[in-house]
Amino acid sequence: MGNAVVVSSQTFESEVLKSPVPVLVDFWAPWCGPCRAVGPVVDQIASEYAGKLKVVKVNTDENEEVSIQYQVMSIPTLILFKDGKAVERIVGAHPKQSMLAKVTPHL
């Protein structure tokens, strides 16, 4: 899991919605091949943008409430939250540069 913080439905509000810095949320599941493929990329982004961007992971199997709340229909889905609001959504496995192109304008 690298530098990404594991978040549950119970800790989502405090870790994501009330965060003073933008938060990239990786909605994933252990059985999902594309999720495992983007996992190392998400961890790299967490390391490289530490202090400017918080990166967290939500296991959709264990946290259905928050997954349903943010209409996560397929995984991996990455949602960028800024000031408690979802501002970007990346669905599916994307290369690092594609992810950063959506994330960095909000930092």
Biopython code that builds the backbone (N, CA, C, O; Angstrom):
import numpy as np
from Bio.PDB.StructureBuilder import StructureBuilder

atoms = [
    (1, "MET", "N", (0.810, -1.207, 0.000)),
    (1, "MET", "CA", (0.000, 0.000, 0.000)),
    (1, "MET", "C", (0.852, 1.269, 0.000)),
    (1, "MET", "O", (0.326, 2.358, -0.228)),
    (2, "GLY", "N", (2.125, 1.151, 0.245)),
    (2, "GLY", "CA", (3.003, 2.314, 0.131)),
    (2, "GLY", "C", (2.606, 3.450, 1.051)),
    (2, "GLY", "O", (2.377, 3.241, 2.242)),
    (3, "ASN", "N", (2.523, 4.655, 0.499)),
    (3, "ASN", "CA", (2.223, 5.844, 1.292)),
    (3, "ASN", "C", (0.737, 6.161, 1.357)),
    (3, "ASN", "O", (0.335, 7.098, 2.047)),
    (4, "ALA", "N", (-0.076, 5.400, 0.654)),
    (4, "ALA", "CA", (-1.510, 5.658, 0.669)),
    (4, "ALA", "C", (-2.103, 5.193, 1.998)),
    (4, "ALA", "O", (-1.712, 4.158, 2.537)),
    (5, "VAL", "N", (-3.040, 5.961, 2.509)),
    (5, "VAL", "CA", (-3.707, 5.676, 3.763)),
    (5, "VAL", "C", (-4.969, 4.869, 3.463)),
    (5, "VAL", "O", (-5.709, 5.192, 2.534)),
    (6, "VAL", "N", (-5.211, 3.832, 4.242)),
    (6, "VAL", "CA", (-6.426, 3.041, 4.071)),
    (6, "VAL", "C", (-7.552, 3.746, 4.820)),
    (6, "VAL", "O", (-7.428, 4.054, 6.005)),
    (7, "VAL", "N", (-8.657, 3.997, 4.110)),
    (7, "VAL", "CA", (-9.787, 4.725, 4.671)),
    (7, "VAL", "C", (-11.023, 3.849, 4.587)),
    (7, "VAL", "O", (-11.204, 3.101, 3.626)),
    (8, "SER", "N", (-11.872, 3.947, 5.598)),
    (8, "SER", "CA", (-13.127, 3.200, 5.624)),
    (8, "SER", "C", (-14.298, 4.176, 5.539)),
    (8, "SER", "O", (-14.110, 5.392, 5.563)),
    (9, "SER", "N", (-15.486, 3.634, 5.442)),
    (9, "SER", "CA", (-16.683, 4.482, 5.450)),
    (9, "SER", "C", (-16.728, 5.334, 6.723)),
    (9, "SER", "O", (-17.193, 6.474, 6.697)),
    (10, "GLN", "N", (-16.240, 4.770, 7.842)),
    (10, "GLN", "CA", (-16.269, 5.480, 9.117)),
    (10, "GLN", "C", (-15.264, 6.631, 9.179)),
    (10, "GLN", "O", (-15.522, 7.642, 9.832)),
    (11, "THR", "N", (-14.122, 6.482, 8.504)),
    (11, "THR", "CA", (-13.081, 7.515, 8.584)),
    (11, "THR", "C", (-13.046, 8.424, 7.358)),
    (11, "THR", "O", (-12.226, 9.339, 7.286)),
    (12, "PHE", "N", (-13.936, 8.175, 6.392)),
    (12, "PHE", "CA", (-13.912, 8.923, 5.136)),
    (12, "PHE", "C", (-14.071, 10.431, 5.351)),
    (12, "PHE", "O", (-13.328, 11.226, 4.776)),
    (13, "GLU", "N", (-15.036, 10.813, 6.175)),
    (13, "GLU", "CA", (-15.278, 12.244, 6.385)),
    (13, "GLU", "C", (-14.060, 12.940, 6.976)),
    (13, "GLU", "O", (-13.642, 13.988, 6.484)),
    (14, "SER", "N", (-13.485, 12.358, 8.038)),
    (14, "SER", "CA", (-12.349, 13.013, 8.686)),
    (14, "SER", "C", (-11.094, 12.988, 7.818)),
    (14, "SER", "O", (-10.356, 13.972, 7.778)),
    (15, "GLU", "N", (-10.842, 11.883, 7.125)),
    (15, "GLU", "CA", (-9.611, 11.745, 6.327)),
    (15, "GLU", "C", (-9.694, 12.445, 4.966)),
    (15, "GLU", "O", (-8.684, 12.935, 4.461)),
    (16, "VAL", "N", (-10.882, 12.495, 4.376)),
    (16, "VAL", "CA", (-11.022, 13.013, 3.009)),
    (16, "VAL", "C", (-11.740, 14.355, 2.976)),
    (16, "VAL", "O", (-11.176, 15.353, 2.528)),
    (17, "LEU", "N", (-12.976, 14.379, 3.448)),
    (17, "LEU", "CA", (-13.790, 15.587, 3.309)),
    (17, "LEU", "C", (-13.276, 16.761, 4.132)),
    (17, "LEU", "O", (-13.469, 17.914, 3.745)),
    (18, "LYS", "N", (-12.624, 16.489, 5.262)),
    (18, "LYS", "CA", (-12.122, 17.563, 6.120)),
    (18, "LYS", "C", (-10.622, 17.789, 5.973)),
    (18, "LYS", "O", (-10.025, 18.506, 6.776)),
    (19, "SER", "N", (-10.014, 17.195, 4.970)),
    (19, "SER", "CA", (-8.571, 17.337, 4.768)),
    (19, "SER", "C", (-8.225, 18.752, 4.310)),
    (19, "SER", "O", (-8.914, 19.314, 3.459)),
    (20, "PRO", "N", (-7.153, 19.335, 4.874)),
    (20, "PRO", "CA", (-6.727, 20.667, 4.449)),
    (20, "PRO", "C", (-6.051, 20.668, 3.068)),
    (20, "PRO", "O", (-5.912, 21.723, 2.449)),
    (21, "VAL", "N", (-5.634, 19.499, 2.591)),
    (21, "VAL", "CA", (-5.016, 19.395, 1.262)),
    (21, "VAL", "C", (-5.908, 18.534, 0.370)),
    (21, "VAL", "O", (-6.709, 17.751, 0.881)),
    (22, "PRO", "N", (-5.786, 18.665, -0.956)),
    (22, "PRO", "CA", (-6.569, 17.803, -1.849)),
    (22, "PRO", "C", (-6.284, 16.326, -1.566)),
    (22, "PRO", "O", (-5.184, 15.956, -1.157)),
    (23, "VAL", "N", (-7.300, 15.495, -1.795)),
    (23, "VAL", "CA", (-7.186, 14.065, -1.509)),
    (23, "VAL", "C", (-7.576, 13.268, -2.752)),
    (23, "VAL", "O", (-8.654, 13.457, -3.316)),
    (24, "LEU", "N", (-6.677, 12.373, -3.166)),
    (24, "LEU", "CA", (-6.967, 11.453, -4.259)),
    (24, "LEU", "C", (-7.407, 10.133, -3.634)),
    (24, "LEU", "O", (-6.639, 9.490, -2.918)),
    (25, "VAL", "N", (-8.649, 9.735, -3.912)),
    (25, "VAL", "CA", (-9.206, 8.514, -3.332)),
    (25, "VAL", "C", (-9.217, 7.427, -4.403)),
    (25, "VAL", "O", (-9.806, 7.592, -5.471)),
    (26, "ASP", "N", (-8.559, 6.319, -4.096)),
    (26, "ASP", "CA", (-8.503, 5.167, -4.986)),
    (26, "ASP", "C", (-9.527, 4.151, -4.497)),
    (26, "ASP", "O", (-9.323, 3.495, -3.475)),
    (27, "PHE", "N", (-10.642, 4.024, -5.241)),
    (27, "PHE", "CA", (-11.645, 3.006, -4.938)),
    (27, "PHE", "C", (-11.212, 1.741, -5.657)),
    (27, "PHE", "O", (-11.085, 1.741, -6.882)),
    (28, "TRP", "N", (-10.983, 0.662, -4.916)),
    (28, "TRP", "CA", (-10.395, -0.551, -5.470)),
    (28, "TRP", "C", (-10.928, -1.782, -4.741)),
    (28, "TRP", "O", (-11.677, -1.661, -3.772)),
    (29, "ALA", "N", (-10.542, -2.957, -5.209)),
    (29, "ALA", "CA", (-10.825, -4.219, -4.527)),
    (29, "ALA", "C", (-9.664, -5.175, -4.806)),
    (29, "ALA", "O", (-9.050, -5.106, -5.871)),
    (30, "PRO", "N", (-9.360, -6.063, -3.863)),
    (30, "PRO", "CA", (-8.208, -6.956, -4.016)),
    (30, "PRO", "C", (-8.303, -7.896, -5.223)),
    (30, "PRO", "O", (-7.273, -8.293, -5.769)),
    (31, "TRP", "N", (-9.502, -8.254, -5.645)),
    (31, "TRP", "CA", (-9.686, -9.196, -6.758)),
    (31, "TRP", "C", (-9.602, -8.516, -8.125)),
    (31, "TRP", "O", (-9.622, -9.197, -9.151)),
    (32, "CYS", "N", (-9.511, -7.204, -8.154)),
    (32, "CYS", "CA", (-9.570, -6.425, -9.401)),
    (32, "CYS", "C", (-8.168, -6.287, -10.017)),
    (32, "CYS", "O", (-7.302, -5.614, -9.458)),
    (33, "GLY", "N", (-7.958, -6.929, -11.170)),
    (33, "GLY", "CA", (-6.661, -6.867, -11.852)),
    (33, "GLY", "C", (-6.229, -5.459, -12.212)),
    (33, "GLY", "O", (-5.107, -5.071, -11.887)),
    (34, "PRO", "N", (-7.093, -4.662, -12.885)),
    (34, "PRO", "CA", (-6.702, -3.284, -13.204)),
    (34, "PRO", "C", (-6.392, -2.447, -11.954)),
    (34, "PRO", "O", (-5.553, -1.547, -11.998)),
    (35, "CYS", "N", (-7.075, -2.751, -10.842)),
    (35, "CYS", "CA", (-6.792, -2.031, -9.588)),
    (35, "CYS", "C", (-5.369, -2.330, -9.125)),
    (35, "CYS", "O", (-4.639, -1.433, -8.703)),
    (36, "ARG", "N", (-4.988, -3.602, -9.210)),
    (36, "ARG", "CA", (-3.627, -3.983, -8.817)),
    (36, "ARG", "C", (-2.599, -3.354, -9.763)),
    (36, "ARG", "O", (-1.487, -3.024, -9.351)),
    (37, "ALA", "N", (-2.978, -3.192, -11.025)),
    (37, "ALA", "CA", (-2.059, -2.589, -11.998)),
    (37, "ALA", "C", (-1.799, -1.115, -11.688)),
    (37, "ALA", "O", (-0.666, -0.653, -11.824)),
    (38, "VAL", "N", (-2.823, -0.371, -11.276)),
    (38, "VAL", "CA", (-2.627, 1.054, -10.997)),
    (38, "VAL", "C", (-2.135, 1.306, -9.574)),
    (38, "VAL", "O", (-1.690, 2.412, -9.267)),
    (39, "GLY", "N", (-2.207, 0.302, -8.701)),
    (39, "GLY", "CA", (-1.778, 0.478, -7.317)),
    (39, "GLY", "C", (-0.384, 1.063, -7.159)),
    (39, "GLY", "O", (-0.213, 2.033, -6.421)),
    (40, "PRO", "N", (0.634, 0.493, -7.840)),
    (40, "PRO", "CA", (1.982, 1.059, -7.714)),
    (40, "PRO", "C", (2.077, 2.494, -8.226)),
    (40, "PRO", "O", (2.851, 3.289, -7.692)),
    (41, "VAL", "N", (1.310, 2.832, -9.243)),
    (41, "VAL", "CA", (1.309, 4.205, -9.783)),
    (41, "VAL", "C", (0.706, 5.158, -8.753)),
    (41, "VAL", "O", (1.222, 6.253, -8.529)),
    (42, "VAL", "N", (-0.379, 4.736, -8.137)),
    (42, "VAL", "CA", (-1.015, 5.554, -7.095)),
    (42, "VAL", "C", (-0.042, 5.756, -5.932)),
    (42, "VAL", "O", (0.041, 6.853, -5.379)),
    (43, "ASP", "N", (0.692, 4.707, -5.559)),
    (43, "ASP", "CA", (1.686, 4.830, -4.488)),
    (43, "ASP", "C", (2.812, 5.789, -4.872)),
    (43, "ASP", "O", (3.292, 6.549, -4.031)),
    (44, "GLN", "N", (3.236, 5.757, -6.134)),
    (44, "GLN", "CA", (4.272, 6.695, -6.609)),
    (44, "GLN", "C", (3.784, 8.131, -6.480)),
    (44, "GLN", "O", (4.512, 9.005, -6.009)),
    (45, "ILE", "N", (2.552, 8.367, -6.899)),
    (45, "ILE", "CA", (1.980, 9.716, -6.806)),
    (45, "ILE", "C", (1.915, 10.145, -5.346)),
    (45, "ILE", "O", (2.212, 11.298, -5.029)),
    (46, "ALA", "N", (1.534, 9.239, -4.454)),
    (46, "ALA", "CA", (1.484, 9.545, -3.017)),
    (46, "ALA", "C", (2.853, 9.990, -2.512)),
    (46, "ALA", "O", (2.955, 10.955, -1.755)),
    (47, "SER", "N", (3.904, 9.287, -2.931)),
    (47, "SER", "CA", (5.262, 9.627, -2.494)),
    (47, "SER", "C", (5.722, 10.957, -3.075)),
    (47, "SER", "O", (6.249, 11.810, -2.361)),
    (48, "GLU", "N", (5.516, 11.124, -4.380)),
    (48, "GLU", "CA", (6.027, 12.309, -5.063)),
    (48, "GLU", "C", (5.307, 13.594, -4.670)),
    (48, "GLU", "O", (5.895, 14.674, -4.731)),
    (49, "TYR", "N", (4.058, 13.492, -4.272)),
    (49, "TYR", "CA", (3.267, 14.686, -3.957)),
    (49, "TYR", "C", (2.949, 14.799, -2.469)),
    (49, "TYR", "O", (2.039, 15.531, -2.080)),
    (50, "ALA", "N", (3.696, 14.078, -1.642)),
    (50, "ALA", "CA", (3.487, 14.141, -0.192)),
    (50, "ALA", "C", (3.560, 15.588, 0.284)),
    (50, "ALA", "O", (4.469, 16.327, -0.092)),
    (51, "GLY", "N", (2.606, 15.984, 1.105)),
    (51, "GLY", "CA", (2.554, 17.363, 1.597)),
    (51, "GLY", "C", (1.643, 18.240, 0.771)),
    (51, "GLY", "O", (1.051, 19.187, 1.287)),
    (52, "LYS", "N", (1.523, 17.927, -0.534)),
    (52, "LYS", "CA", (0.655, 18.706, -1.425)),
    (52, "LYS", "C", (-0.635, 17.962, -1.734)),
    (52, "LYS", "O", (-1.662, 18.568, -2.040)),
    (53, "LEU", "N", (-0.565, 16.632, -1.648)),
    (53, "LEU", "CA", (-1.685, 15.774, -2.007)),
    (53, "LEU", "C", (-1.703, 14.591, -1.049)),
    (53, "LEU", "O", (-0.673, 13.963, -0.802)),
    (54, "LYS", "N", (-2.872, 14.298, -0.517)),
    (54, "LYS", "CA", (-3.053, 13.112, 0.317)),
    (54, "LYS", "C", (-3.649, 12.036, -0.580)),
    (54, "LYS", "O", (-4.551, 12.315, -1.370)),
    (55, "VAL", "N", (-3.156, 10.821, -0.465)),
    (55, "VAL", "CA", (-3.671, 9.709, -1.270)),
    (55, "VAL", "C", (-4.202, 8.650, -0.317)),
    (55, "VAL", "O", (-3.508, 8.218, 0.604)),
    (56, "VAL", "N", (-5.451, 8.238, -0.553)),
    (56, "VAL", "CA", (-6.065, 7.217, 0.289)),
    (56, "VAL", "C", (-6.686, 6.128, -0.573)),
    (56, "VAL", "O", (-6.988, 6.342, -1.747)),
    (57, "LYS", "N", (-6.872, 4.962, 0.023)),
    (57, "LYS", "CA", (-7.471, 3.817, -0.677)),
    (57, "LYS", "C", (-8.725, 3.384, 0.070)),
    (57, "LYS", "O", (-8.743, 3.298, 1.298)),
    (58, "VAL", "N", (-9.781, 3.110, -0.709)),
    (58, "VAL", "CA", (-11.030, 2.603, -0.148)),
    (58, "VAL", "C", (-11.326, 1.263, -0.807)),
    (58, "VAL", "O", (-11.516, 1.187, -2.021)),
    (59, "ASN", "N", (-11.364, 0.208, 0.001)),
    (59, "ASN", "CA", (-11.717, -1.121, -0.498)),
    (59, "ASN", "C", (-13.235, -1.135, -0.681)),
    (59, "ASN", "O", (-13.980, -1.062, 0.297)),
    (60, "THR", "N", (-13.694, -1.230, -1.932)),
    (60, "THR", "CA", (-15.129, -1.136, -2.219)),
    (60, "THR", "C", (-15.912, -2.309, -1.645)),
    (60, "THR", "O", (-17.090, -2.158, -1.323)),
    (61, "ASP", "N", (-15.287, -3.466, -1.512)),
    (61, "ASP", "CA", (-15.975, -4.626, -0.942)),
    (61, "ASP", "C", (-16.279, -4.417, 0.542)),
    (61, "ASP", "O", (-17.313, -4.865, 1.037)),
    (62, "GLU", "N", (-15.387, -3.744, 1.237)),
    (62, "GLU", "CA", (-15.528, -3.548, 2.678)),
    (62, "GLU", "C", (-16.238, -2.247, 3.040)),
    (62, "GLU", "O", (-16.641, -2.062, 4.189)),
    (63, "ASN", "N", (-16.395, -1.340, 2.067)),
    (63, "ASN", "CA", (-16.954, -0.009, 2.336)),
    (63, "ASN", "C", (-17.990, 0.367, 1.284)),
    (63, "ASN", "O", (-17.833, 1.347, 0.556)),
    (64, "GLU", "N", (-19.039, -0.424, 1.220)),
    (64, "GLU", "CA", (-20.066, -0.208, 0.200)),
    (64, "GLU", "C", (-20.759, 1.140, 0.339)),
    (64, "GLU", "O", (-21.104, 1.762, -0.666)),
    (65, "GLU", "N", (-20.969, 1.605, 1.583)),
    (65, "GLU", "CA", (-21.719, 2.845, 1.784)),
    (65, "GLU", "C", (-21.073, 4.022, 1.050)),
    (65, "GLU", "O", (-21.738, 4.738, 0.301)),
    (66, "VAL", "N", (-19.788, 4.210, 1.271)),
    (66, "VAL", "CA", (-19.109, 5.356, 0.656)),
    (66, "VAL", "C", (-18.961, 5.153, -0.859)),
    (66, "VAL", "O", (-18.985, 6.122, -1.617)),
    (67, "SER", "N", (-18.810, 3.922, -1.290)),
    (67, "SER", "CA", (-18.727, 3.642, -2.725)),
    (67, "SER", "C", (-20.044, 3.992, -3.414)),
    (67, "SER", "O", (-20.051, 4.576, -4.498)),
    (68, "ILE", "N", (-21.149, 3.634, -2.781)),
    (68, "ILE", "CA", (-22.468, 3.957, -3.331)),
    (68, "ILE", "C", (-22.706, 5.464, -3.292)),
    (68, "ILE", "O", (-23.231, 6.041, -4.244)),
    (69, "GLN", "N", (-22.322, 6.089, -2.197)),
    (69, "GLN", "CA", (-22.524, 7.535, -2.035)),
    (69, "GLN", "C", (-21.865, 8.321, -3.174)),
    (69, "GLN", "O", (-22.421, 9.313, -3.646)),
    (70, "TYR", "N", (-20.687, 7.881, -3.612)),
    (70, "TYR", "CA", (-19.974, 8.596, -4.673)),
    (70, "TYR", "C", (-20.134, 7.920, -6.033)),
    (70, "TYR", "O", (-19.353, 8.166, -6.952)),
    (71, "GLN", "N", (-21.146, 7.071, -6.154)),
    (71, "GLN", "CA", (-21.539, 6.452, -7.418)),
    (71, "GLN", "C", (-20.377, 5.772, -8.137)),
    (71, "GLN", "O", (-20.176, 5.951, -9.338)),
    (72, "VAL", "N", (-19.624, 4.993, -7.377)),
    (72, "VAL", "CA", (-18.536, 4.215, -7.962)),
    (72, "VAL", "C", (-19.162, 2.968, -8.586)),
    (72, "VAL", "O", (-19.573, 2.046, -7.882)),
    (73, "MET", "N", (-19.227, 2.958, -9.918)),
    (73, "MET", "CA", (-19.886, 1.870, -10.644)),
    (73, "MET", "C", (-18.899, 0.819, -11.140)),
    (73, "MET", "O", (-19.257, -0.348, -11.300)),
    (74, "SER", "N", (-17.665, 1.232, -11.382)),
    (74, "SER", "CA", (-16.636, 0.282, -11.802)),
    (74, "SER", "C", (-15.328, 0.688, -11.142)),
    (74, "SER", "O", (-15.122, 1.844, -10.772)),
    (75, "ILE", "N", (-14.456, -0.296, -11.007)),
    (75, "ILE", "CA", (-13.171, -0.021, -10.361)),
    (75, "ILE", "C", (-12.041, -0.451, -11.296)),
    (75, "ILE", "O", (-12.231, -1.365, -12.098)),
    (76, "PRO", "N", (-10.887, 0.176, -11.215)),
    (76, "PRO", "CA", (-10.586, 1.263, -10.288)),
    (76, "PRO", "C", (-11.265, 2.572, -10.691)),
    (76, "PRO", "O", (-11.393, 2.887, -11.874)),
    (77, "THR", "N", (-11.693, 3.316, -9.686)),
    (77, "THR", "CA", (-12.150, 4.684, -9.860)),
    (77, "THR", "C", (-11.349, 5.529, -8.889)),
    (77, "THR", "O", (-11.271, 5.219, -7.701)),
    (78, "LEU", "N", (-10.757, 6.593, -9.397)),
    (78, "LEU", "CA", (-10.043, 7.535, -8.544)),
    (78, "LEU", "C", (-10.813, 8.846, -8.573)),
    (78, "LEU", "O", (-11.139, 9.363, -9.642)),
    (79, "ILE", "N", (-11.100, 9.375, -7.393)),
    (79, "ILE", "CA", (-11.816, 10.643, -7.294)),
    (79, "ILE", "C", (-10.943, 11.609, -6.504)),
    (79, "ILE", "O", (-10.452, 11.288, -5.422)),
    (80, "LEU", "N", (-10.760, 12.806, -7.072)),
    (80, "LEU", "CA", (-9.985, 13.842, -6.397)),
    (80, "LEU", "C", (-10.949, 14.762, -5.654)),
    (80, "LEU", "O", (-11.872, 15.326, -6.241)),
    (81, "PHE", "N", (-10.715, 14.899, -4.356)),
    (81, "PHE", "CA", (-11.527, 15.781, -3.524)),
    (81, "PHE", "C", (-10.705, 17.001, -3.149)),
    (81, "PHE", "O", (-9.535, 16.892, -2.784)),
    (82, "LYS", "N", (-11.332, 18.161, -3.245)),
    (82, "LYS", "CA", (-10.687, 19.404, -2.824)),
    (82, "LYS", "C", (-11.721, 20.197, -2.035)),
    (82, "LYS", "O", (-12.835, 20.420, -2.509)),
    (83, "ASP", "N", (-11.351, 20.617, -0.844)),
    (83, "ASP", "CA", (-12.269, 21.338, 0.041)),
    (83, "ASP", "C", (-13.571, 20.565, 0.249)),
    (83, "ASP", "O", (-14.649, 21.156, 0.301)),
    (84, "GLY", "N", (-13.462, 19.237, 0.368)),
    (84, "GLY", "CA", (-14.619, 18.409, 0.662)),
    (84, "GLY", "C", (-15.518, 18.088, -0.514)),
    (84, "GLY", "O", (-16.563, 17.461, -0.340)),
    (85, "LYS", "N", (-15.126, 18.512, -1.720)),
    (85, "LYS", "CA", (-15.953, 18.268, -2.900)),
    (85, "LYS", "C", (-15.186, 17.465, -3.948)),
    (85, "LYS", "O", (-13.982, 17.648, -4.127)),
    (86, "ALA", "N", (-15.896, 16.577, -4.636)),
    (86, "ALA", "CA", (-15.292, 15.812, -5.719)),
    (86, "ALA", "C", (-15.094, 16.741, -6.916)),
    (86, "ALA", "O", (-16.058, 17.315, -7.423)),
    (87, "VAL", "N", (-13.836, 16.893, -7.372)),
    (87, "VAL", "CA", (-13.548, 17.815, -8.471)),
    (87, "VAL", "C", (-13.062, 17.109, -9.737)),
    (87, "VAL", "O", (-13.118, 17.687, -10.823)),
    (88, "GLU", "N", (-12.588, 15.877, -9.616)),
    (88, "GLU", "CA", (-12.144, 15.097, -10.779)),
    (88, "GLU", "C", (-12.453, 13.638, -10.532)),
    (88, "GLU", "O", (-12.504, 13.184, -9.389)),
    (89, "ARG", "N", (-12.664, 12.894, -11.637)),
    (89, "ARG", "CA", (-12.936, 11.458, -11.545)),
    (89, "ARG", "C", (-12.171, 10.772, -12.673)),
    (89, "ARG", "O", (-12.249, 11.182, -13.831)),
    (90, "ILE", "N", (-11.436, 9.728, -12.320)),
    (90, "ILE", "CA", (-10.683, 8.930, -13.295)),
    (90, "ILE", "C", (-11.189, 7.497, -13.165)),
    (90, "ILE", "O", (-11.019, 6.872, -12.119)),
    (91, "VAL", "N", (-11.809, 6.976, -14.220)),
    (91, "VAL", "CA", (-12.365, 5.629, -14.177)),
    (91, "VAL", "C", (-11.526, 4.720, -15.059)),
    (91, "VAL", "O", (-11.268, 5.035, -16.221)),
    (92, "GLY", "N", (-11.101, 3.592, -14.502)),
    (92, "GLY", "CA", (-10.297, 2.637, -15.253)),
    (92, "GLY", "C", (-8.813, 2.840, -15.017)),
    (92, "GLY", "O", (-8.390, 3.785, -14.351)),
    (93, "ALA", "N", (-8.039, 1.931, -15.578)),
    (93, "ALA", "CA", (-6.581, 1.991, -15.442)),
    (93, "ALA", "C", (-6.024, 2.998, -16.441)),
    (93, "ALA", "O", (-6.248, 2.881, -17.646)),
    (94, "HIS", "N", (-5.306, 3.977, -15.935)),
    (94, "HIS", "CA", (-4.695, 5.010, -16.776)),
    (94, "HIS", "C", (-3.205, 5.096, -16.456)),
    (94, "HIS", "O", (-2.795, 4.772, -15.341)),
    (95, "PRO", "N", (-2.394, 5.527, -17.417)),
    (95, "PRO", "CA", (-0.971, 5.736, -17.114)),
    (95, "PRO", "C", (-0.791, 6.920, -16.165)),
    (95, "PRO", "O", (-1.666, 7.775, -16.029)),
    (96, "LYS", "N", (0.350, 6.940, -15.529)),
    (96, "LYS", "CA", (0.648, 7.971, -14.528)),
    (96, "LYS", "C", (0.457, 9.384, -15.076)),
    (96, "LYS", "O", (-0.159, 10.220, -14.415)),
    (97, "GLN", "N", (0.973, 9.660, -16.264)),
    (97, "GLN", "CA", (0.888, 11.019, -16.813)),
    (97, "GLN", "C", (-0.558, 11.447, -17.025)),
    (97, "GLN", "O", (-0.897, 12.615, -16.836)),
    (98, "SER", "N", (-1.400, 10.514, -17.414)),
    (98, "SER", "CA", (-2.819, 10.805, -17.602)),
    (98, "SER", "C", (-3.471, 11.168, -16.264)),
    (98, "SER", "O", (-4.272, 12.099, -16.188)),
    (99, "MET", "N", (-3.118, 10.426, -15.215)),
    (99, "MET", "CA", (-3.653, 10.726, -13.879)),
    (99, "MET", "C", (-3.184, 12.096, -13.408)),
    (99, "MET", "O", (-3.973, 12.900, -12.910)),
    (100, "LEU", "N", (-1.889, 12.350, -13.573)),
    (100, "LEU", "CA", (-1.331, 13.623, -13.110)),
    (100, "LEU", "C", (-1.905, 14.812, -13.869)),
    (100, "LEU", "O", (-2.039, 15.901, -13.310)),
    (101, "ALA", "N", (-2.243, 14.611, -15.138)),
    (101, "ALA", "CA", (-2.822, 15.694, -15.937)),
    (101, "ALA", "C", (-4.155, 16.160, -15.345)),
    (101, "ALA", "O", (-4.505, 17.336, -15.448)),
    (102, "LYS", "N", (-4.890, 15.241, -14.730)),
    (102, "LYS", "CA", (-6.160, 15.608, -14.105)),
    (102, "LYS", "C", (-5.976, 16.121, -12.671)),
    (102, "LYS", "O", (-6.750, 16.956, -12.201)),
    (103, "VAL", "N", (-4.953, 15.619, -11.989)),
    (103, "VAL", "CA", (-4.778, 15.929, -10.572)),
    (103, "VAL", "C", (-4.029, 17.245, -10.346)),
    (103, "VAL", "O", (-4.466, 18.074, -9.547)),
    (104, "THR", "N", (-2.909, 17.443, -11.039)),
    (104, "THR", "CA", (-2.021, 18.567, -10.722)),
    (104, "THR", "C", (-2.658, 19.952, -10.872)),
    (104, "THR", "O", (-2.260, 20.853, -10.133)),
    (105, "PRO", "N", (-3.621, 20.188, -11.780)),
    (105, "PRO", "CA", (-4.208, 21.532, -11.827)),
    (105, "PRO", "C", (-4.923, 21.942, -10.525)),
    (105, "PRO", "O", (-5.161, 23.127, -10.292)),
    (106, "HIS", "N", (-5.258, 20.967, -9.694)),
    (106, "HIS", "CA", (-5.987, 21.248, -8.454)),
    (106, "HIS", "C", (-5.070, 21.413, -7.242)),
    (106, "HIS", "O", (-5.540, 21.673, -6.134)),
    (107, "LEU", "N", (-3.767, 21.261, -7.454)),
    (107, "LEU", "CA", (-2.846, 21.336, -6.308)),
    (107, "LEU", "C", (-2.377, 22.766, -6.075)),
    (107, "LEU", "O", (-1.599, 23.018, -5.154)),
]
sb = StructureBuilder()
sb.init_structure("model")
sb.init_model(0)
sb.init_chain("A")
sb.init_seg("    ")
for serial, (resi, resn, name, xyz) in enumerate(atoms, 1):
    if name == "N":
        sb.init_residue(resn, " ", resi, " ")
    sb.init_atom(name, np.array(xyz, "f"), 0.0, 1.0, " ", f" {name:<3s}", serial, name[0])
structure = sb.get_structure()
